[in-house]
Amino acid sequence: MRFKLLVAFVEDTKTDAVLDAAREAGATGATVINNARGEGLHKKKTFLGLSLEVQRDVLLLVVEEHLARSILETIEQVGEFDSGPGQGIAVQLDIEDAIGVAHQVETLTKVVEDKL
C-alpha cells in the first residue's frame, strides 16, 4: 500500500471542520501543529504595530494514495482556500516509506477495494 502526505495550512477557526471532513473523505487521522504563521503574496496589515494575522494550524495527514486527491479537494472546499487570498493552502507529497501505519492498512485495504 502506498501513501501520500497532505500538508494543510488552515485558519485555526476551521481546523475542526476540516479534520472532520477529511475523516469523512477517508483520512484515518492527523497531526495538528498549532499557532503557525504564514505570508502570502501580500504582507498582512498591522494596526498600531500589532499584527492582525489570523492564527493558522498545520495539519499533517498520511493518507492512502487512491484517496489522497479526494481528501485534498475536500480540505480545500471546507477550508474555503480559493475564496480569497490568505485563506489557506494544502499540498500533496509522495511518501517513499512509512512505519507505524500497520494498524491502518487493514482498515484502508477494505475502503480502497470498495472505491476501486
Stockholm file with secondary structure:
# STOCKHOLM 1.0

chainA/1-116         MRFKLLVAFVEDTKTDAVLDAAREAGATGATVINNARGEGLHKKKTFLGLSLEVQRDVLLLVVEEHLARSILETIEQVGEFDSGPGQGIAVQLDIEDAIGVAHQVETLTKVVEDKL
#=GR chainA/1-116 SS CCEEEEEEEEEGGGHHHHHHHHHHTTCCCCEEEEEECCCCSSCCCEETTEECCCCEEEEEEEEEHHHHHHHHHHHHHHHTGGGSTTSEEEEEEECSCCCSCHHHHHHHHHHHHHHC
#=GC SS_cons         CCEEEEEEEEEGGGHHHHHHHHHHTTCCCCEEEEEECCCCSSCCCEETTEECCCCEEEEEEEEEHHHHHHHHHHHHHHHTGGGSTTSEEEEEEECSCCCSCHHHHHHHHHHHHHHC
//
